[in-house]
Structures are given as C-alpha cells and as structure tokens.
Amino acid sequence: MSKSGKISASYSDEGYSFAILGNNHHKYKSERLFTIENNKVKMMKPILIMVVVAILGACAQGAPKHDASCTGIKAANLISACDVTTGICLFGGEPGHYSVVIEFDNAASTLPKIYSESRRLMFDSAVNMSTKHCTQFSVNVREREGQPLQESAADGFAGLNLHIPKNLSAVKAIYVEKVESPRVLFIAGDSTVCDQDPQWDRPASERFSGWGQLLPAYFNADISVANYADSGEGTAAFRVGGGALWAPLSKQLKSGDWVLIQLGHNDKKTPAVVYRSRVLAMLQGIKAKGASPVLVSPMVRNNGDALYKQHIYGDLVVKDVLIHLAKLEQIPFIDLMSLTHGWAETLGQEDAQKYFVKTDKTHSNEQGAEIFAQMIVKEIARQQIGLDEYLR
C-alpha cells in the first residue's frame, strides 16, 4: 500500500465489508464480502475475497503499493519479441494503453534502462526500482508515437514497442496486457517538452529531448503518461474549438485525468489578451471534463538573461499571466521558469550549456531533460497536488 494507504474492515447487519483508503483517505472500494446466516458463512464475493487476502498479505510483508508481483498479468512471457542484437521488442497491438511487467534475472548485477515508443524513459533503476527483480509501468501507444503533428522519418513501429539498448540479458520475462480507460496524465507543450525522435545514432549529450519524454519513469503503473507536446506549437494548437492538438487530447480526456500545461515558448506573436483567453479556455475545458489541470511556466533559455527578462513578448509576460490564471482558477502552478533559472545561474551559463544540445540555448539534451523532469516531479511532491499519489 502507499505510505498512508490502508485497508479497513467493518461489520453491519448486512455482513462484513472492507474499504481501501488511499493517501488522502479517499475510499476506492467498499464491498460486502460475506454474511452469516443460521450461524453459517455465506460468501458474497469469493473472487473479491481472494483479492483482499492477496492485498493484506502484501501489506503484512511491508510491500510498497505499486510493486509489481511479476504474476499480476496473466499473459505469456513475450521476451521472444525482443531482438537480441538491437534490443528492440515489438509486441504489436492497437493504439491505447498497455500495462507492462518486466521481470529481471536475479543474478543480474546491472539493470538496463528501458524505453518505449519514441525514446520515452519508462524504467531506470536509479529512479524506480521497487523490488530487486521486477517493475511495472503503463505505456500510451498511438499511431504516430513521437510528436503528434510532426512528420518524421523515425515514426517508429506499429503497436507497442520497447527498446532496451543495453544489457537485454538482464531481462528474464516481459508480460503485456492492454488496459481500458486507465487514469492518464496528458502533457500539452512544445519542443522543450515533447517526445523527440529516438536519435539512437547520437550520444545522449546530443539527443534533443523534452522533459515530458523522461517523465514516465517517475510515475507508477496506476497512471499512463500521454505526451501531446509538439515542436513549434503554442497556445494556437491547443485552442479550444479548433486547435489541432486540443482536439485529440480533449476527445480522450475524462474524469480523474490530469493535464500538465507548459506553453509560451512559441507565443512570441501572441497578444497577452489572446494568450490569456486561450489558456483560460483550456483550463475550463479540462475542469469541465472532471480532469485536473496544472500550469507550468516555460523553462528558461540558457542565454544569460535575468529571470525578469525571460519569456516576455510585447505586452505578453508569460509567467505573470500563468500566475494570475492559476490563482483565478485555483489550480496548481509549477514555476519551472524560476527553478531552471536558479539552476542555470548556480551552475553558470557555460556549465549549464552542457545540458543543452551543443550551442542550442533552448533545447535540452537527454541529461538536461532528466534534470528538468526531476524538477517537475519534486514540485508535484512538494505541493502535494494530488498527482503525487502516482509518483514512485
């Protein structure tokens, strides 16, 4: 169970029941398990009882809530779908969401990083190793697996795929199961956020990488990350009632989902009143679906400019508008602009540049994207906005 999660049981005239309580003491499930009639036990939910016994057993052993059991998915071992030379694993299947369990060889001294689709980081033992031998995560699969709008020579493979570029021999088994209507964390953003091309022919220091591309590794299997950020796009693409990226995102959005929004890099020609109205419409549209938006200020450009000069375009002061809207709509705000500026200022512009692609002042490499993803994760945890329940 999670740190403050617990199972409670109770008795009434109707029988014995149980409830699972989450981090914020939300009741996830309450069912009558059995009744007593004429001094005899009459089972009401035999399958459910077995589930509860299994959960209680895990709790008794002190197992974390989201540890993968390696037997949780009743499916065949698909390790044979992996090419031992390239480390690419092709499982096929329709677009949607998939739960993946990876079982590692107990004798393996080093565990590999595991990526999915367009180089999304799904597993890194330094981040999310819950047990010695097993991990579980959720993967969002769509027909264009990288950026939704950008045509690319690296559009990838049909269906679910994983890439284990090093130490595939440490993987003992892979189990896959399609999941219907899971909780989803959507991301709206630009090239500094998106799932960039794989670029496996380049060293990690030269691979363009969005922080949203590294984010999945920090979330447990109870939520699937769907990154709809796209290069060169701003609020126009996420415009309610016509935006090319808003349409597919909002179509899938449902109650209980989350949306991280970082927009501003590509709104240089957008008047403040237009920027404000577009973002506000997004927030209201998301809330109308029963989902939860989180505003994120754009990360800085590593050009040495003072914080107060970052992302100001004509009368549009991006950070000020976002702070105003977060207060107006009473939603969380993550000030990535200030966090990244403080980080760059502490390192110095020259050393900070090592985390961007060559001389590019805007686009991070893989190491930089991981640092920025960690900033997002730490703020989610620090602010306890509700999304923290799904962090590893």
C-alpha angles and dihedrals in degrees: 000000000000119000095274099019119115145166119239128191129200142176130224136160087276095058142265119323139176136210131199113219121202133208093287093039093255111159107237099178139006121179138164105242103184144339133218115235122176089348090304128114115241113194115222101178110020094169091048090050090056090051091051092048090052092049093047090049091054091049092050089057091050093245115168114248096248102041110131112236094204087229098062093097115061097212141110122276105261099190088119088070088072122092107226092210101049100024089228116141118198117195102162121205136136126295113280138080128318133193112219127194119194119196115197129208107260089220094057112114095191125039121210130237110249123212131185135204110337098008096294108166108235103163135024117162089217089061112030114014102141097168134009095252111027147042136176133201142161124243127201111216123195134165094256098041099192124040111358097225106024116095110224139179085225099061088142130211135326115260129358118344136171130196121209101178096180136032098008087162088074089067113088101176142001122203122189132191130174113236124208120217100347123175107275135204106207121196125208116191150098139272093303088061107031134101099265123202116286095250091185089162090069131068114257090253090063100042114107104232134178120216088236088061091062096040101085092071090065096055128077127236093268091080133044120214115223111186113203095168114127136190117263094009129127138165092313091068091051094044112140109242100024113013113133092223098035091061099062093037096050092043090064098037116114141165113298096026125121132219126201111201124197111166130151110080091091100036095087092128096039116109114233093245091053094046090049095048094048095050092044091052089051092051093048092045091052093048091047088062091053092252128127123241124205120195118218123190113229117266114252128263109243093236098118094251118148116256093253090058096053119110099357114144117176106302092347114102098179100197094048092052092049093050090050093049093046090055093043094052094033094233133137120277124199112198098211089159092064093040094052092042092053090047093050092045092052093050095039123240095273096052092040089056089068086074093055128070108275108293095346109123096195111039121070126216121228094279091048093047089053091053091050092046089053090053089055092047094049091051092049089053095042095049093042091215096167095262087084088078088076098050119110 
